[in-house]
Amino acid sequence: MPLSEEEQRLLEQMEQALVAEDPKFASALRGSALVARSRRHAILAVLGFLAGVAALMIGAIAALTVVAVVGFILMLTSAYVFVTAWRRVQQGDDSSGTQEQASGGEASPSRRSRARSHGSFIERMEERWRRRREDGM
């Protein structure tokens, strides 16, 4: 049963009040749903990949080229879905650390190094050089 306009308005006001009162908690709630959905997509992609392997093998054994091609395409599609879902899961896990840094809080050293490791090789080398210069002076 859908919500009435009054109920939707009240729900939006409560959400805005929650975000204003405790933004970390609100962002954690939003992020956990995204991570859960991305994990579910990753699991479904693995199952799709396995089904694609089965279809490819059946097509190869039974000499049904169309079934083999469909299985291969299913494997490729599932691999792509898995990679994108896994990236979202990893970004969702790391987003709390970047939000803490953006809000002025300090993240733990392991979380900082994990967040830095996602940068390019040049960025990591520049960061190391900067730390050496700061420590040496």
KAJOSUL-V956636 format. One record per backbone hydrogen bond with DSSP energy under -0.5 kcal/mol. NH is the residue of the N-H (numbers start at 1). CO is the residue of the C=O. E is the energy in kcal/mol with one decimal. If there is no record, write none. Layout:
nh/co/e
NH/CO/E
NH/CO/E
//
This chain:
nh/co/e
8/4/-2.5
9/5/-2.4
10/6/-2.4
11/7/-2.4
12/8/-2.4
13/9/-2.2
14/10/-2.4
15/11/-2.3
16/12/-2.5
17/13/-2.4
18/14/-2.3
19/15/-2.4
20/16/-2.3
21/17/-2.3
22/18/-3.0
26/22/-2.0
27/23/-2.4
28/24/-2.1
29/25/-2.2
30/26/-2.1
31/27/-2.6
32/28/-2.2
33/29/-1.3
34/30/-1.4
35/31/-2.5
36/32/-2.3
37/33/-2.2
38/34/-2.3
39/35/-2.5
40/36/-2.2
41/37/-2.3
42/38/-2.2
43/39/-2.4
44/40/-2.4
45/41/-2.2
46/42/-2.0
47/43/-2.1
48/44/-2.5
49/45/-2.4
50/46/-2.4
51/47/-2.2
52/48/-2.2
53/49/-2.3
54/50/-2.3
55/51/-2.6
56/52/-2.6
57/53/-2.6
58/54/-2.7
59/55/-2.6
60/56/-2.1
61/57/-2.8
62/58/-2.8
64/59/-2.2
65/63/-0.8
68/64/-2.0
69/65/-2.6
70/66/-2.4
71/67/-2.4
72/68/-2.2
73/69/-2.6
74/70/-2.5
75/71/-2.1
76/72/-2.4
77/73/-2.7
78/74/-2.5
79/75/-2.4
80/76/-2.3
81/77/-2.5
82/78/-2.6
83/79/-2.4
84/80/-2.4
85/81/-2.6
86/82/-2.8
87/83/-2.1
88/84/-1.9
89/85/-2.2
90/86/-2.5
91/87/-2.7
92/88/-2.5
93/89/-2.0
94/90/-1.9
95/91/-1.6
96/92/-0.6
97/94/-0.6
98/94/-1.6
99/95/-2.4
100/96/-1.9
101/97/-1.8
102/98/-2.1
103/99/-2.0
104/101/-1.0
105/100/-1.8
107/105/-0.5
112/108/-2.5
113/109/-2.6
114/110/-2.1
115/111/-2.4
116/112/-2.3
117/113/-1.9
118/115/-0.8
119/116/-2.0
124/120/-2.2
125/121/-2.3
126/122/-2.7
127/123/-2.3
128/124/-2.3
129/125/-2.5
130/126/-2.5
131/127/-2.4
132/128/-2.3
133/129/-2.2
134/130/-2.2
135/131/-2.5
136/132/-2.1
137/133/-1.2
//
